[in-house]
Amino acid sequence: MNALKGNAQLRKKNIRLLLSTVKRYGPVSRRELEALTGLSRGTVSVLTNELGKNGYIEISDKQAVEVGRRPETLDINGHDHLIVGVTIKTNVLMAVVTDLKGRMLFRRLKKHNEPTYEYVRETLFAMLDEIMADFRGRVEAISIAVQGVVDVENEVSVRIERIAGWRNVPLKDMTEKRYRVPAFVIHNTTCLLKAEEVIGESGLDQAKNALFISAGESGIGMAVKINGEAYIGGNGHAGDLGQTRVSSKFHPERAELEEHLSPPGLMEDYKEATGADEPISLDELLRLGRDGDETALAVLANAGDCLGQALYNAAQLFDPDLLVLNGYICEFPVQFAETVERYVGVRSKENYMELAMSALVEEEATAQGVALLVADKLIAGDMLFLGDDSDM
């Protein structure tokens, strides 16, 4: 019995290894899979055939070689074993459907007209009802990325400050009971980090230690990568950069970074500096800055100064190889980046830290990132309900 159990466990391990390798490197030939995994030709042949029979992988285009027969290449099946990825933010809901490789088959964005618990819950489940009907029988799991405070052990969304009444929402349990598929709840900045690693172009996939700063209308977040792995902290709350204490030339009484770098803070600073009756929009502030308006540039430089302070302290603590900025701050005039670099530049000269910009759109990338994270979880777990043949 022990030998049979050992064979079954080894077989599952090899299946997971092959599927994760196809997910990462596909399209890939069986011969390449032998080299990448160290498995024998017979094992690769038997198990890839079974993965294909069960709809996890499929034959892709032929791979060109110089001479002889062109071998078949394998890739993740783009039509089955799908994952729903959802982003819940204070101002929008975003839903995507992806395959195990993170390729999108469907996307939908809905703005919040009424950011209350009841409205967001009803809108969320209306979106999911439609998706689950359209992709009936093909969804393997539902993954949800949320901002705010998350109970990572129980996968409960503890608090999203700007959604009225949103407290201790058992998203995992609610979703699983309604749709009868596994559900996962993950903090949004970790999901955005994953998306940047897989589909971004900042070099984050090559960096072992990095900080990823995301600035959106609903807050300033930071994801931390240490020794190649996302670090979420003891309670899953690591990276709340927006709460970092900084010193500002505008409104010294405001202590937190988010009060100076968020769109409302920036617009209020400009309004008070000019004596205007009404605040201008963020887009207008950025346009004025690009046109050389001195007050706009002073407000943006002050925001850069505040962010620079926070990033300098974070860099001292985590010693990253790479620092990536994402969101509306990437659209700021060059004076903003120059101000930030004055703070982190000392470290870049001493420790060769690089500063890069991310072009990902936050809402979509976060939904894609949570789906990618859950794909990894499923492959590493017991998602593969294949036969228990002893062939390996």
Backbone torsions as a table, in degrees:
resi	resn	phi	psi	omega
1	MET	NA	-40.0	-179.7
2	ASN	-64.3	-38.3	179.2
3	ALA	-65.1	-41.7	178.5
4	LEU	-63.8	-41.2	178.8
5	LYS	-64.8	-40.6	179.0
6	GLY	-64.3	-39.8	177.7
7	ASN	-63.1	-42.2	-179.9
8	ALA	-64.2	-41.4	179.8
9	GLN	-66.1	-41.7	178.8
10	LEU	-64.6	-39.0	179.9
11	ARG	-63.4	-44.6	176.8
12	LYS	-60.9	-41.5	179.3
13	LYS	-60.3	-43.1	-179.2
14	ASN	-68.2	-37.4	177.1
15	ILE	-62.0	-45.7	179.6
16	ARG	-62.4	-40.7	179.5
17	LEU	-62.4	-45.0	-179.7
18	LEU	-65.5	-44.4	-178.3
19	LEU	-65.8	-42.2	178.8
20	SER	-66.1	-32.3	178.8
21	THR	-71.3	-41.7	175.6
22	VAL	-63.4	-40.8	178.9
23	LYS	-59.3	-40.9	-176.1
24	ARG	-80.7	-40.7	-169.9
25	TYR	-109.6	-10.3	-174.5
26	GLY	-62.2	152.9	-0.4
27	PRO	-66.7	136.4	-174.9
28	VAL	-145.3	142.9	-179.1
29	SER	-83.0	164.1	177.3
30	ARG	-63.4	-37.2	178.0
31	ARG	-63.1	-39.7	176.9
32	GLU	-66.6	-35.9	177.5
33	LEU	-63.5	-37.5	176.2
34	GLU	-58.9	-45.6	-178.1
35	ALA	-68.6	-40.3	-176.3
36	LEU	-72.8	-33.3	-175.0
37	THR	-102.1	-20.8	-175.4
38	GLY	78.5	8.5	178.7
39	LEU	-84.3	156.7	-178.7
40	SER	-72.5	162.9	179.8
41	ARG	-60.9	-41.5	-179.6
42	GLY	-63.7	-43.1	179.1
43	THR	-63.3	-45.7	-180.0
44	VAL	-61.4	-43.3	-178.3
45	SER	-63.7	-49.3	-177.5
46	VAL	-63.4	-47.4	-172.5
47	LEU	-77.5	-32.9	175.5
48	THR	-69.0	-34.7	175.3
49	ASN	-62.1	-40.6	-179.7
50	GLU	-70.8	-38.0	175.6
51	LEU	-61.8	-37.6	177.0
52	GLY	-68.6	-41.9	-179.9
53	LYS	-61.9	-32.7	-178.9
54	ASN	-93.7	7.3	170.9
55	GLY	82.5	14.5	179.8
56	TYR	-86.4	-34.0	178.0
57	ILE	-130.5	164.5	179.6
58	GLU	-146.7	161.0	177.7
59	ILE	-72.3	130.6	179.6
60	SER	-100.5	-159.8	178.4
61	ASP	-66.4	158.1	175.6
62	LYS	-69.4	145.6	-179.6
63	GLN	-95.4	127.1	-178.4
64	ALA	-72.9	133.4	173.1
65	VAL	-131.0	164.3	-173.1
66	GLU	-69.5	-43.8	-177.4
67	VAL	-135.8	161.9	173.6
68	GLY	77.4	-170.2	-177.1
69	ARG	-71.7	139.3	178.5
70	ARG	-85.6	121.0	-176.0
71	PRO	-73.6	153.5	173.4
72	GLU	-67.1	145.4	173.3
73	THR	-114.5	149.1	-175.8
74	LEU	-114.5	146.4	177.5
75	ASP	-145.9	168.5	176.2
76	ILE	-63.5	137.1	175.4
77	ASN	-64.0	119.8	-176.2
78	GLY	-86.5	6.2	-174.2
79	HIS	-124.0	-3.4	-176.6
80	ASP	-140.6	168.6	-177.6
81	HIS	52.0	57.5	-173.0
82	LEU	-91.3	162.3	178.7
83	ILE	-128.6	133.6	173.5
84	VAL	-90.8	127.8	175.9
85	GLY	-114.1	129.7	-176.7
86	VAL	-126.9	138.8	170.9
87	THR	-112.9	126.2	174.4
88	ILE	-112.0	117.3	177.7
89	LYS	-127.8	173.4	-176.8
90	THR	-67.7	-22.2	-175.6
91	ASN	-118.7	-13.4	-177.9
92	VAL	-147.3	159.0	165.8
93	LEU	-119.5	132.1	178.8
94	MET	-127.0	131.7	177.7
95	ALA	-128.5	136.9	174.6
96	VAL	-131.8	158.6	169.6
97	VAL	-120.5	127.6	-177.8
98	THR	-128.6	162.3	167.6
99	ASP	-84.2	-177.4	-176.8
100	LEU	-64.8	-16.5	179.8
101	LYS	-91.5	-4.2	179.0
102	GLY	91.3	4.7	179.1
103	ARG	-76.9	131.0	-172.9
104	MET	-82.9	134.1	173.4
105	LEU	-106.8	-18.2	-174.0
106	PHE	-157.5	145.2	174.7
107	ARG	-147.7	146.2	175.1
108	ARG	-151.2	135.5	179.5
109	LEU	-119.3	132.7	176.0
110	LYS	-131.2	126.1	176.6
111	LYS	-77.8	147.6	175.2
112	HIS	-82.9	119.4	171.6
113	ASN	-88.4	-22.2	-174.9
114	GLU	-144.4	86.0	-173.3
115	PRO	-72.6	72.4	174.1
116	THR	-120.3	162.3	179.0
117	TYR	-56.4	-47.5	-176.5
118	GLU	-62.2	-44.0	-178.1
119	TYR	-66.5	-47.0	-177.8
120	VAL	-64.7	-41.8	179.4
121	ARG	-61.6	-47.1	-178.6
122	GLU	-65.0	-39.6	179.1
123	THR	-66.8	-42.2	178.9
124	LEU	-58.3	-51.3	-175.5
125	PHE	-72.6	-26.8	173.8
126	ALA	-65.5	-41.9	176.7
127	MET	-63.5	-46.1	-177.8
128	LEU	-67.4	-37.2	176.8
129	ASP	-57.2	-44.2	-178.9
130	GLU	-66.1	-43.9	-179.3
131	ILE	-64.0	-46.7	-177.2
132	MET	-65.7	-29.4	175.6
133	ALA	-72.7	-42.8	-177.7
134	ASP	-69.7	-33.3	-177.6
135	PHE	-111.6	37.4	-174.0
136	ARG	-52.4	126.4	176.1
137	GLY	80.0	-4.4	-177.3
138	ARG	-108.6	-5.8	-177.1
139	VAL	-88.8	122.7	-179.2
140	GLU	-86.0	-32.7	-177.2
141	ALA	-164.2	160.5	174.0
142	ILE	-116.6	127.6	-177.7
143	SER	-119.1	134.9	-174.2
144	ILE	-127.4	123.5	175.7
145	ALA	-101.4	126.6	-179.2
146	VAL	-127.7	149.4	174.2
147	GLN	-91.0	-178.6	179.9
148	GLY	81.3	-150.0	-176.8
149	VAL	-96.6	130.4	-178.7
150	VAL	-123.5	131.9	169.6
151	ASP	-82.9	97.8	-171.3
152	VAL	-70.6	-27.2	-179.3
153	GLU	-70.0	-43.5	-178.5
154	ASN	-100.2	-1.9	179.9
155	GLU	54.7	52.1	177.5
156	VAL	-112.6	133.8	174.1
157	SER	-82.2	102.5	-171.8
158	VAL	-71.0	-43.7	-173.9
159	ARG	-162.4	132.1	165.2
160	ILE	-122.7	109.4	-165.5
161	GLU	-54.1	-43.2	-170.8
162	ARG	-93.4	9.6	171.6
163	ILE	-107.2	109.7	-174.4
164	ALA	-60.6	129.1	177.0
165	GLY	81.5	3.1	-178.4
166	TRP	-84.1	95.2	-178.5
167	ARG	-140.8	127.6	175.2
168	ASN	49.7	55.0	-178.0
169	VAL	-87.0	116.6	-177.8
170	PRO	-80.4	69.5	-173.1
171	LEU	-58.8	-40.9	-178.9
172	LYS	-60.6	-52.5	-177.6
173	ASP	-63.7	-43.9	-179.2
174	MET	-60.2	-43.4	-176.1
175	THR	-71.8	-43.4	-179.3
176	GLU	-65.2	-39.3	179.2
177	LYS	-66.4	-33.6	-176.5
178	ARG	-79.0	-37.4	-171.2
179	TYR	-115.4	-8.1	175.6
180	ARG	59.9	35.2	170.7
181	VAL	-133.0	157.9	178.4
182	PRO	-60.1	141.1	177.0
183	ALA	-126.8	148.5	-177.8
184	PHE	-135.1	142.3	179.4
185	VAL	-124.2	123.3	-173.4
186	ILE	-136.1	145.7	178.6
187	HIS	-65.3	141.0	-167.8
188	ASN	-65.0	-36.7	-176.4
189	THR	-66.9	-33.4	175.8
190	THR	-63.5	-36.8	179.4
191	CYS	-68.7	-40.2	178.7
192	LEU	-66.6	-36.3	175.2
193	LEU	-59.3	-45.4	179.8
194	LYS	-62.0	-43.1	179.6
195	ALA	-62.2	-42.9	179.4
196	GLU	-63.3	-37.1	178.4
197	GLU	-64.1	-39.8	-172.3
198	VAL	-89.7	-44.0	-173.7
199	ILE	-116.5	-7.0	-179.7
200	GLY	-80.3	173.1	-176.8
201	GLU	-127.7	23.1	-178.4
202	SER	-86.8	-8.6	-175.4
203	GLY	90.7	8.5	-178.0
204	LEU	-63.3	-29.4	-179.8
205	ASP	-65.5	-25.5	-179.1
206	GLN	-91.6	-16.9	-176.8
207	ALA	-83.4	132.7	177.2
208	LYS	-82.0	-33.2	-178.5
209	ASN	-129.4	120.3	-173.9
210	ALA	-152.7	159.1	172.3
211	LEU	-120.8	132.0	179.6
212	PHE	-118.9	113.8	-175.4
213	ILE	-105.0	123.5	-179.8
214	SER	-115.1	126.8	178.2
215	ALA	-117.2	114.7	177.7
216	GLY	-128.1	174.5	-178.8
217	GLU	-59.7	-24.7	-175.9
218	SER	-99.4	5.4	175.5
219	GLY	150.0	172.7	179.2
220	ILE	-112.5	118.7	-179.1
221	GLY	-123.1	160.7	178.0
222	MET	-137.9	128.9	173.0
223	ALA	-102.8	141.2	-174.9
224	VAL	-117.3	130.7	176.8
225	LYS	-116.3	120.7	-178.7
226	ILE	-125.5	125.8	-179.5
227	ASN	50.5	40.7	175.6
228	GLY	83.1	-0.5	-177.4
229	GLU	-122.9	147.0	175.8
230	ALA	-68.6	133.9	178.4
231	TYR	-107.6	122.5	-177.4
232	ILE	-111.2	-6.3	180.0
233	GLY	87.6	172.1	-176.4
234	GLY	-63.4	-33.7	-178.9
235	ASN	-115.9	12.7	178.7
236	GLY	78.9	14.7	-174.4
237	HIS	-108.7	8.7	-178.2
238	ALA	-62.2	146.3	172.7
239	GLY	94.1	15.8	178.6
240	ASP	-81.1	72.1	-173.5
241	LEU	-64.3	-29.7	-177.4
242	GLY	-61.1	-22.8	-180.0
243	GLN	-89.3	-0.3	179.7
244	THR	-62.5	137.9	179.5
245	ARG	-81.5	131.1	-179.8
246	VAL	-135.9	168.3	177.1
247	SER	-112.8	128.5	-174.5
248	SER	-122.0	146.1	174.0
249	LYS	-72.7	-33.0	175.2
250	PHE	-92.7	128.0	175.9
251	HIS	52.5	68.7	179.2
252	PRO	-58.0	-20.4	-179.1
253	GLU	-72.2	-19.6	175.5
254	ARG	-77.5	120.6	-171.6
255	ALA	-95.7	-27.5	-170.1
256	GLU	-97.8	145.2	-179.1
257	LEU	-53.9	-44.1	-175.9
258	GLU	-59.8	-28.6	179.7
259	GLU	-68.9	-19.8	-178.2
260	HIS	-107.1	-29.2	-173.8
261	LEU	-99.3	-17.4	179.7
262	SER	-70.1	154.5	177.5
263	PRO	-53.0	-45.0	178.7
264	PRO	-61.0	-39.2	178.8
265	GLY	-65.6	-43.3	179.0
266	LEU	-63.1	-44.6	-177.6
267	MET	-67.6	-36.4	178.3
268	GLU	-68.0	-40.3	177.9
269	ASP	-60.0	-43.2	-179.0
270	TYR	-68.2	-40.6	179.9
271	LYS	-59.8	-46.7	-177.6
272	GLU	-71.2	-33.6	179.8
273	ALA	-68.7	-29.8	-177.8
274	THR	-99.4	-13.4	-177.1
275	GLY	74.4	19.9	-178.8
276	ALA	-70.3	157.0	179.6
277	ASP	-75.5	-35.8	-177.1
278	GLU	-127.4	146.7	176.5
279	PRO	-70.4	149.0	176.3
280	ILE	-90.0	168.9	179.3
281	SER	-77.4	162.1	176.9
282	LEU	-62.2	-41.2	179.1
283	ASP	-59.7	-40.3	179.3
284	GLU	-68.1	-38.9	177.8
285	LEU	-62.2	-42.9	179.3
286	LEU	-66.8	-38.2	177.8
287	ARG	-62.7	-43.1	177.9
288	LEU	-62.1	-39.9	178.6
289	GLY	-63.1	-43.4	178.9
290	ARG	-66.0	-28.5	179.1
291	ASP	-83.4	-1.7	176.0
292	GLY	92.1	14.0	177.7
293	ASP	-61.6	121.9	-172.5
294	GLU	-64.8	-39.0	-179.8
295	THR	-67.4	-43.2	178.0
296	ALA	-61.4	-42.9	179.3
297	LEU	-65.1	-36.9	178.7
298	ALA	-65.4	-41.1	178.6
299	VAL	-64.5	-44.3	-179.0
300	LEU	-69.5	-36.7	176.7
301	ALA	-65.4	-36.8	176.9
302	ASN	-64.5	-40.6	176.5
303	ALA	-62.7	-40.0	176.5
304	GLY	-64.2	-37.3	177.5
305	ASP	-62.5	-44.4	180.0
306	CYS	-65.0	-45.0	178.3
307	LEU	-64.7	-39.4	178.2
308	GLY	-58.8	-41.8	176.9
309	GLN	-59.3	-47.4	-177.9
310	ALA	-64.9	-40.7	-178.3
311	LEU	-72.2	-34.2	177.2
312	TYR	-61.7	-45.0	179.4
313	ASN	-65.2	-42.1	178.4
314	ALA	-63.5	-39.8	179.6
315	ALA	-66.1	-36.2	177.3
316	GLN	-63.5	-36.8	-177.1
317	LEU	-76.6	-41.1	-170.5
318	PHE	-105.3	-12.9	177.9
319	ASP	50.1	58.6	-175.7
320	PRO	-79.0	156.7	171.8
321	ASP	-83.3	-27.9	-172.5
322	LEU	-142.4	141.9	176.0
323	LEU	-125.8	120.0	-175.2
324	VAL	-114.5	131.0	176.6
325	LEU	-105.2	139.1	-179.6
326	ASN	-137.7	151.0	175.3
327	GLY	103.5	-161.3	-173.5
328	TYR	-65.4	-21.5	179.0
329	ILE	-66.0	-20.7	177.0
330	CYS	-72.1	-14.2	179.3
331	GLU	-94.3	-3.1	-178.2
332	PHE	-68.1	154.0	177.4
333	PRO	-59.5	163.0	-174.0
334	VAL	-58.2	-28.4	-179.2
335	GLN	-60.6	-31.9	179.0
336	PHE	-65.5	-51.0	-179.9
337	ALA	-62.2	-38.1	179.0
338	GLU	-62.6	-38.0	178.9
339	THR	-66.7	-43.0	177.5
340	VAL	-61.5	-44.6	-176.0
341	GLU	-65.8	-25.8	177.1
342	ARG	-63.2	-31.4	178.4
343	TYR	-79.9	-49.6	-175.1
344	VAL	-86.2	-10.8	-178.2
345	GLY	-64.1	-32.5	177.7
346	VAL	-59.6	-44.5	179.7
347	ARG	-70.5	-34.3	-178.2
348	SER	-65.9	-32.9	178.0
349	LYS	-73.5	-37.1	-177.7
350	GLU	-78.5	-38.3	-171.1
351	ASN	-124.3	9.3	174.8
352	TYR	60.0	36.4	174.6
353	MET	-76.7	136.4	179.7
354	GLU	-103.6	150.1	176.4
355	LEU	-113.7	125.9	-177.2
356	ALA	-134.2	160.7	177.9
357	MET	-110.5	142.5	176.0
358	SER	-102.5	135.9	-179.9
359	ALA	-97.5	3.5	-177.1
360	LEU	-68.5	144.0	173.4
361	VAL	-83.9	122.0	-166.1
362	GLU	-55.7	-53.0	-173.2
363	GLU	-61.6	-48.7	-178.3
364	GLU	-66.2	-44.7	-178.2
365	ALA	-65.2	-35.4	178.9
366	THR	-65.8	-42.8	177.6
367	ALA	-64.4	-39.3	177.3
368	GLN	-67.9	-38.8	-179.1
369	GLY	-66.4	-39.4	179.9
370	VAL	-68.5	-34.1	175.9
371	ALA	-65.7	-40.1	178.2
372	LEU	-64.2	-41.8	178.5
373	LEU	-62.5	-42.6	-179.0
374	VAL	-70.9	-33.5	174.0
375	ALA	-57.9	-43.5	177.1
376	ASP	-61.4	-43.2	-179.8
377	LYS	-62.3	-43.3	-178.2
378	LEU	-65.8	-43.6	179.6
379	ILE	-65.0	-37.4	179.6
380	ALA	-75.4	-17.2	-177.0
381	GLY	-99.7	-144.0	-175.8
382	ASP	-109.9	44.0	-179.8
383	MET	-76.1	-20.1	-171.3
384	LEU	-89.6	96.5	-178.7
385	PHE	-90.8	67.1	-179.8
386	LEU	-98.6	171.3	178.5
387	GLY	-63.8	165.4	-177.9
388	ASP	-104.7	37.6	177.0
389	ASP	-59.5	151.6	-176.9
390	SER	-90.4	-1.7	178.8
391	ASP	-65.3	132.8	179.1
392	MET	-136.1	NA	NA
